[in-house]
C-alpha cells in the first residue's frame, strides 16, 4: 500500500479484500501517525463472535455486520467526521 495522493476523510472497508485483509489494513492505517484520527468503519459478513472486538482493538471506530443498513453506516461516518 502506498501513500494516498489525495486527502482521506474516512475509510469504510470490508475485512475480506483482494490484496490485503481488513485486519492488515487497520494495522497499516493505525501504524501511521498521519492517520491516528482517521475515522475507520468496518463492514463485514464475518460472523465470528470475536470480530467486532478485534477490529475495535485494532483501531476501527465502528463495525457493522452484514447485512447492514447503508443509512446507519453513512450516519456513523458523518458523526465521526463531525467529531474530528
C-alpha positions in Angstrom: 0.0 0.0 0.0 1.3 3.4 -0.9 0.6 6.8 0.4 -2.6 8.4 -0.9 -2.3 11.2 -3.4 -5.5 12.9 -2.2 -6.6 13.7 1.4 -8.6 11.0 3.0 -11.6 11.9 5.2 -12.6 8.5 6.3 -12.2 4.8 5.4 -15.1 2.3 5.0 -13.8 -1.2 4.4 -14.7 -4.8 4.4 -12.4 -7.4 6.1 -12.2 -9.6 3.0 -10.3 -7.7 0.3 -8.5 -9.0 -2.7 -4.9 -7.9 -1.9 -4.9 -7.4 1.8 -7.3 -8.4 4.6 -9.1 -5.7 6.5 -7.2 -6.6 9.7 -3.9 -5.9 8.0 -5.3 -2.7 6.5 -6.3 -1.5 10.0 -2.8 -2.2 11.3 -1.3 -0.3 8.4 -3.6 2.7 8.9 -3.1 2.9 12.7 0.7 2.4 12.4 1.0 5.7 10.5 0.8 8.7 12.8 -0.7 10.8 10.0 -3.9 8.6 10.2 -4.2 8.4 14.0 -7.5 10.3 13.9 -8.8 9.0 10.6 -12.2 7.5 11.1 -12.3 3.9 10.0 -15.6 1.9 9.7 -15.6 -1.8 9.0 -18.4 -3.7 7.4 -18.2 -7.5 7.2 -20.0 -10.7 6.7 -17.5 -12.4 9.0 -19.8 -13.9 11.7 -17.1 -15.0 14.1 -18.1 -13.5 17.6 -14.6 -12.1 18.2 -14.5 -10.0 15.0 -16.1 -6.8 16.4 -13.8 -6.8 19.4 -10.8 -7.5 17.2 -11.5 -4.6 14.8 -12.1 -2.3 17.7 -8.8 -3.3 19.3 -7.0 -2.6 16.0 -8.5 0.9 16.0 -11.7 0.8 14.0 -14.2 3.4 15.1 -17.2 1.3 14.2 -18.2 -2.2 13.0 -21.3 -3.2 11.0 -22.2 -6.9 10.4 -23.7 -7.7 7.1 -26.5 -7.3 6.2 -26.1 -3.7 7.4 -28.1 -0.5 6.8 -26.3 1.9 4.4 -28.1 4.7 6.2 -26.6 3.7 9.5 -23.1 3.4 8.0 -23.4 6.8 6.4 -24.8 8.4 9.6 -21.9 6.9 11.6 -19.3 8.2 9.1 -20.9 11.7 9.2 -20.8 11.6 13.1 -17.2 10.6 13.1 -16.3 13.3 10.6 -18.0 15.9 12.7 -16.2 14.7 15.8 -12.7 15.3 14.3 
